Amino acid sequence: MLLHVPQVLNADQVAQMRGRLDSADWVDGRETVGAQGARVKRNQQLAEQSPLRAELGQLVLDALGRSALFHAAALPARILPPRFNRYSDGGSYGLHVDGAVMAAPSASGAGQLRSDLSATLFLSAPEDYDGGALVIEDTYGRHSARLPAGDLVLYPSSSLHRVEPVTRGVRVAAFFWIQSLVRDDAQRRLLLELDIAIQQLTRKLPDAEELAQLTGVYHNLLRGWAET
């Protein structure tokens, strides 16, 4: 499932975040990938231990907590703290697939997160740069995402994807991974479609008795599919 989640951040939040990022110290993005990824990755990132990364990452997590569509689609069990990248001067990231299991902080120390979903939160307006599209390939074909600043694209981490070269300007984004309560992408899609239908019916027919039945179906499917 490929999903556009609009306005995770508003214009003021994007501007404040960009103000901090535009004056930040960036490092070679190849420092955070293995040998295979390093061959096709040409970008910059905030350093892993950067206090700014932790600060801005928490702002992103807070914003995600206010996005009903993100939660309905991702059904997040855990979210890896967001990272930030920067593409300019022909920077790109060739075709690759994200790692299946990633190191993640936990209350008891180092832990692991299964990457079910990948997310990119755009922090540059599309008119401010050329190129830089996130191209995602799945069983339904090839999809290209180049979204307004503050918008997010969510897609299965199992998908092959790439970032096309940025030939003008600067493309800045936050990116992160989610371990979902529901591992299977088709099941998550079905739950989202059912959730949206229930919300639409609630607005049109708020007193319909069938709503309780449909809501029960949703929760019983989630109960059967969820991993905790």
N, C-alpha and C positions, 0 to 999 in steps of 0.2 A: 504494500500500500504506500503510495506516494501522496503526501498531503501538504497543502499550503496552509499555514496557520498565520493569519494576518494580525498585525499590530500587537505583537508580544511586548514590544517597547513602543512608547509614543515618541513624537518628534523631539520633545524636550529631553527625554531619557537618552535617546540616540545621540543628541548633540552633546550632552554632558559626558557620555561615555567616549565619544570620539575625541572630545577635547583632551581627555586623559590619555587616550591611546596614541593620538597624533604626536605627543611629546614623549612617548615611552621609549625605553631601550628594547630593541628587538634582537633576537638571535636567529641563527640559521635553523630553519624548520627541520632539517635533516637530523638534528640531534635527538628527535623524539621518535624516530622510526628505525626499523631494522634495515639490513643491507639491501633487501629487495626494494623497499619503499624509497630508500635514499637515492636509488638510481633514477627515479621519476619525479621526485619532489623538489621543487624550486620555489620556496617561499620563506617567509619569516614568521616567527611566533614569539609570544611573550615567554620568557624563561619559566620553566616548570616551578621553580621556587619563588617566582616574583610575587611580592605582596600585592601588587596591582592586579595580577591575575586572580588572586584569591578574592580581593575586594570586588572587582567587577564581576567575577563569576558568581558571587553571592547575589549581586543585583539581578543577574540573569535568572538565577534559581528563584528568587522572590517573584520576578515577573511571570515565570512559568507557573508558579503557584496560583496566580490569578487568571490563568488561561483555561477556561472550561474545555475548549476544543482540544487543546494539547492533552489534557488529562483523559478526556474521553477516548482519544485516539491512541495514546501511548500506554495508558494504564500503568504508569511507572511504579516499579518496585524500588529501584535505585537509579540515581542519575550520577554519572561521573562528573566531578567538578568541571565546569566549562573551561575551555582553552580558547586562545585568540590567535588568529593568523592574519597575515598581510601579504598581498600579492601586488607587485608593480614591476615595471621594466621587463616585461616578458615572462614574469613568474607564472608557473603553472604546476599542476600535479597530475601526472599521467595516470592511466587506467590502473586501478587497484581495488582491492576489497579490504575492508577493515578487519582487524584482528578479532577473533571470536571471543577471547577471554582477555580482560585487561586488569592490570593492577589498580586497585581502588582503595582509598582510605576507609577505615571502619572504626567503630567505637573501641574495638579490641586491638587495633593496630592495622597492619597491612592486610588487605583482603583482595577479593577478586570479583569482577563484574562480568557477566555474560552480555555481550553487545547484541541485543535484539534489534535496536533501532538507532539510527544515526540522525543527527540534527545539525543544520547550519542556520544560524541566525545572522541575517545580513545587516551590516552596520554602515554600508556605503550605498548611497542612492545610485541606481543603475545609470543615470545620466552623467555621473561623475567618473565613469571609467568605461573603457571598451574591452570586449572580451570578458574573461572571468566567469563564464557560465558554469554552473555545476551541472554536469551531464551524468545522468543515472541510467543504467541499462538493467532491465529486468525482463520477465517473461512477457510483458505487454509491450515491449519495444524500448525505444530510447526517449528519454525525457530531459528537457533542459530547464533549469531554474536560475533566474536572475531577478530577484525579488526586490521590492521597495525596502529601504532601510527600516528596520524594526520588525520585518516579517521573517518567518521561519519556514523551512522545508524539512519535513520528517519523512524518512524512508528506511526500508529494511537494511540493516548493516550487512546482510549477505549480498547486496547488490554491487555489481561492478560500477565504479563511478570515477570521474576525473574532473579537474578544474581546467578550463581552457586558458591559454595564455592571456594575461592582461597587457594590452598593447598601449593603453593610455590611462593615466590616472592611477588610483590606488583602490584596491578592493580589500576591505577589512570585514572580518566576520568573527563571530563566536561559534565554536563547534563542540559537540559533546555526544555522549552515547548513553543509551537508556537500557536497563534490564527491565523488561515488562513483566507484569503479573501473568500475562498470557504470552507464552513463547511463540505460538504459531501465528504467522502473519494473516492467514485466511480467517482464523478465528477472531483476531483483533478487528479485522475489517467488518466481519459480520456483526460483532458487538457494537462497533461504531455506527453502522447503518441502522441497527435496531434502536440505539440510543437517540440518534437524530430523529427517527420516525416517532418515537415516544414524545420527544420534546415538541415536535410539530403538531402532533395530535393534542397534546396538552394545551397548546395555545388555541387550537381551533375548537376542541370539544373537551373543556376542562372537567366536565362532570360525567364523562363517559365511563361506564363500569368496565369496559374492555381495557382501559388504561391500566388498571390494577393487574389484569391478567398478563398484559404485555410486559409490564414492569417486572412481574414475577418470572416470566420467561427469561428476561435479560439477566436477572440476578441468579437464576438457577443455572443458566449457561456459564456465567462468570464463576459461580461456585464450583462447577465441574471442571473448568479449564484453568483456573488460577493456580499458580504455584507460589507458595509462601515460604 
